[in-house]
Amino acid sequence: MKQFLTFVRKEFAHVLRDQKTLLILFGMPIVQILIFGFALTNEVKNSKMLIVDNAHDRASQQLIAKVEASRYFEIEQSVMSPLQMEAAFREGKIKVALVIPDNFNGDLLHLNEANVQIIADASDPNTATSLINYATSIVQDYQTGLNRNLTVPFRIIPETRMIYNPQLKGVYNYVPGVMALVLMLVCVMMTAVSIVREKETGTMEILLVSPFKPIFVILAKAVPYLILSLINVVTILLLSVYVLDLPVAGSLLLLFAESTLFIITSLALGIFISIKTSSQQVAMLISLMGMLLPTMLFSGFMFPIENMPLPLQMISNIVPAKWYYIIVKAVMIKGLGFNAIWKETLILAGMTAVLFIVSLRTFKIRLA
């Protein structure tokens, strides 16, 4: 028994001296419970709503005040033409719009009935359905308040419209998300593991003393995964168009160019991880846990980012998949051109450059 306790103390000493193990044991559960607690929610809130008030009468102002009192929407009031409103939807500036027609108050008083229009961006069908339901509920609540002391009740009829995805197919949301997830995991994990494998087997030292420059040795390991990932993009797009009935609304060439940039960003991240790690197990753990969860949680693929607290929204900005997801939805679903996605493209290019520069400066030619 004494020998057993001695071995137990020895193992405790090993664990307590290993900072990485302690981080995994205690840090990961804390981080995961906080992230899952704040990020994983089906409730939609703080979504940007455009209110177009064409009536400017007492009833329309009361309805707008009712919407503003809700915590579900961030209100932007404006007088827009239908083309300007559509442009705001295409650029992602708003998620839903409430259009109040002319003579709204007069229709209620003289006809006991009035219409309002609720328009939602259905490229994410789950969010669009929730927003339509929230907005409709607010209108009905306002109608109930009007009818409390009336013999002949007023009726406000919401006319709903889903744009970009009128049939509310889930594939419009999942295909861009799956593209980001697959490319990120394949490129990062496979590149990191393949380079670290050379370190573990001792062949990296042989490669580094060859006539090739070290940077070419590293890039040569990444090129095959670039080509294989592009094949993955082609496969996903073919399945999307011919099996899932999801057409590519925008430029196919632009979509391939942006996908290539994202793949290169992911490869650069994989190279950076391989330089910082010395074993395949560590590289795989960092690639899976460090890429899988952020891609699923902070890309906007599964949960709307605007629902999250501000610190988590800021963290999402360093996740490359977020920007690629925005690009794919803009090009593939909404049919936008480069003018609408140049900011996201610039961010991905900047991330790639930073990762390559840091990797080159921290790369050690001598492994021992």
N, C-alpha and C positions, 0 to 999 in steps of 0.2 A: 504493500500500500504506500509506503514511504517513497519507493522508486516511482510509482505511478504519479504521485503528487509532484515529484521532482520533474518528471517529463511534462506534466501539465504546466508547471511554472515556467519551464523552458519555452513551451509553445506560446504562452502568454507574452513572454519577453520578446519572442520573434515578432509576434503580431504588433505589439506596442512600439517596437522600433521601426516597423515598416509603415511609413507615412501614407503610402499609396493604399495599402490594405485598410488602414484606419479611415481614409477618405471614402473608400468604397463601402465600408461597414456602416459608418455613421453619416457621412455627407450625402450619399446617394439617396437613402430613404427620406431625409429631410427635404432635399431638393425636389424629389419626385412628388411628395405629398403636397408641397407648396404649389408646384407647377400644375399638378392634376387638379388640386382644389380650386385654383383660380382659372385655369385655361379650359378644363373639360366641363362645359356647360352647354345645354341646348337652348338656353335663354338668349334671346337676341336683344341687345340694348345699345344705345349710343350710335345707332345707324343714322347716316346722313339723309335727311328728308328735305326735298324741295317743295315748298308750298307756293303755288301760283294762284293768287287771289285776283280773279277777274271781276269780282263783285264789289269789293271794298265797301260793304255795308255792315250793319250791326250784327247780323246773323253769321256772316263769314268771319268777322273778328272774334266772335264768341267761340266759333269752332276752332279757329287757329289757337286761341288761348287754351282751349281744352287739349289740343295736341301738344302745345308747348309745355303744359303741366306734366305730360307723361315723361317718364325716364327712358323710354324706348328709343326716342328720336332726338337727333341734333338738328334743329330747324334752320333752314335757310330760305328766307322769303325773297321772291324775285318775280318780276314780270318777264316771262320768256315766251318766245315763239315756240311752236312745236319742234322746229329744227334745232333751236338752241337747247331745248330740254333733251332732245335725243343725243346731242353732242355731249351734254353733261353726263348722261348715262354711259355713253361709249368711253369716255375718259375716266370713268370710275369715280367721279366727284360726288355722285349721289347713288343711293341704293333704292330709293322709293320716292315717288312724287305724288302730291295731293293737289288736284286741279279743281278749284271752285269756280263754277261758271258764272256768267253775267246774271244779274238780277236774282241772286240766290235767295235773298230775304223776301223779295217780291213773290217768287214762286211759292215759298212756304206760306205766305199770308193769303194769297189769292187762289192758289191751286191745292194748298195743303200737301204739296209734294215737291221735292227738288232732288236733283242728281248731283253727285260729286264723282270725280274719276280718281282712282288709285292705280298708279302704274308702278311696277316693280321690276328690277333687274333679275331675271330668272336664270342667269348663267349659273347661279348657285340656287337650285330649286328649293332646298330646305329653308334657307334664309329668306328667300322671296315669299314663300308660303307663310312663314311666321310674321313677316312684316305686313303682308296683306291682312292677316288675321288681326294683328294689333291695331292697324289703322281702322279696319272695319269696326272693331270693338269700340274704339274711341268715338267714331261717328255715331254708332248705335247708343252709346252712353249719353252723348250730347242730345240725340233725339229723345231719349227717355226723359232727360231733364226738361226739355221743352214741353212735353206732353203731360206733365203732372197736373196741371190745372185746366186742361183743355177738354172740351166735350168732343170735338172732332180732332183726332190726333194728326200731327204732322208726320210725314214720311220722308226720310232722306235715303235715297237709293244709291249705294256705292256701286259704281261700274269699275270692275277690276280688269287690268290688262297686264299680262306677263310678256316682257320683251326678251328677245334672243333665244328663249326656250319656252314657247307657249305651251308645249305638252308636258313641261316640268319633268323631263327625263333626267335621272340622276347621273347618266353618263356624261352630261355636259360639265359636271363638276369633277367627276372622278377621273376621267381620262387625263386632264392636265395634272392632277395631283399624283396619279400613278406614274406619269412620265417623270415628274420631279423626284419622286421617291426612288424609282428604279435606277435612274441615272446616277443619283447621288450615292446610293448604297453600292452599286456595282463599281463605279469609278473610284470612290474613296477607299472602300474596303479592299478591293482586289489589288489596287496599286500599292497601298500601304503594306499589305501582307506579302506581296511578291517581292518587294524591295527588302523588307525585314527578313524574309526567308534567306536571301542571299547573305545577310549578316550572320544569321545563325549557323548556316552551313559552312561559312568561311570563304565562299566563292566571291564575295564582294571585294575582298582584298585583292584577289587575282584580277578582277575586272578593273579595279582602280589603278593598278600598275600597268595596265595595257596601254597601247599607244593612244587610245581614245581619251578625250578629256572627261573628267568625272561628270560634268553636266550632261554630256551626250550619253553616258552610261545610264544616268537616271531617266533622261527623256526617252531613251530607247525602251525602257521598261513600261513607259506610259503609253506609247504609240499604239500597241495592240489593243489596249482597252479603249482608246479613242475610236478606233475603227469598229470594234465590237459594239460599242455603245451607239454609234451611228446606225448600225444594223438594228439595234434594239429600237431606235426611234422610228425607222422605216417599218418595222414589224408592228409597233404599237399603232402607228398611223393607218396602216393597211387594215388592221383589225377594227380600228375605230370607224373607218369609212365603210368597209364592206360587210362587217359583221354587226357592229353596234349602231350603224346608220347615223354616224356623227360626221358631217362633212367639214372640211377645212374651209372656213369662210374667207380667210385672208390669204396672203402670199405664202405659198409652200416654200419658196426659196428663202424668204425671210425667217420662216419657222425653223428651217434647217440651220441657217446661220446662227440664230439665237440658241438653238440646241447645241450646236458645236461649241459656242462660247461657254455655255453652262457646263458642258462635259469637261472642257479645259479647266474651268474653275474647280470642278470636283477633283480632277486629276492633280491639280496643284495642291489641293487640301490633302489628298492622299499622300503625296510626296512629303509634305510638311509633317504629317503624322509619322511617316516611316523614318524620317530623320530624327525625330524626338523620341522614338521608342527603339527597344533593342530585342523584343521578342514578338513572335507572331500572336501569342495569346493577348498581350497588351494592345497590340495594334488592332486586332479584331474587336476587342472589347471597346476601345475608344471609337472605332469606326461604327460599330453597331449602336452602342448606347449614346455616343456623341452625335450621331447623324440621324438615326432612326427616329428617336423621340422628338428632337427639334424640328425635323422635317414634317412629321405628322402634326405636331402641335402648333408650331410657329410659322407655318407657310400659308395658313388660311385655308388649307385643303380640307381639314375636318371640322375646325372650329373658327368662327369669325374672330379676327384679331382685335377688332374694335370692342369686343366684349371684355377683353382682358384688362387688368390694371395697367396703368401707364408704364411701370418698370418692365413688365413682360412685353408690352408693345415695343419698347425700346430694344429689348433683347432680340425680338424678332427681326430687327433690321440687319443683324449680323448673320442671319441664316440665308445662305445663297438660294435655297429652294423657294423662299418667299418671293424673291424677285423673278425667278424663272416661272413660277406659277402664275404670277401676274402677266408676264409676257405671253405665255401660252394661251391664257384665256382671252387676252386682248386680240391676238392674231388669229387664233383658231376659232374662237366662238364669236367674237364681235367683228372680225374682219378688219381690224385696224392696221395701219401702216407704221413705219418706223417713227414717224413724228409723234406717235402716242406712247412709244415705249423707249425713247432714247434715254430717259433718266435711269430706268431699270437696267438698260444695256450698259450704261456708263458705270453704274454701281458694280455690276458683275465683272466688268473689265478691270475696275479698280481693285476689287477683291483678288482677282487673278494675279495682277501685278504685285500686290503686296505679299501674297503668299509665295510667289516665286522669288522675290527679292529676299524675304526673310529666310526661306529655305536655302538659298545659295549662300547667304552670309553665315548661317549656322551649320552648314554641312561640313563635316570633318573628313578630310581625305584619309587620315590615319584613324582606323577604328579602335586600335588598342591604346 
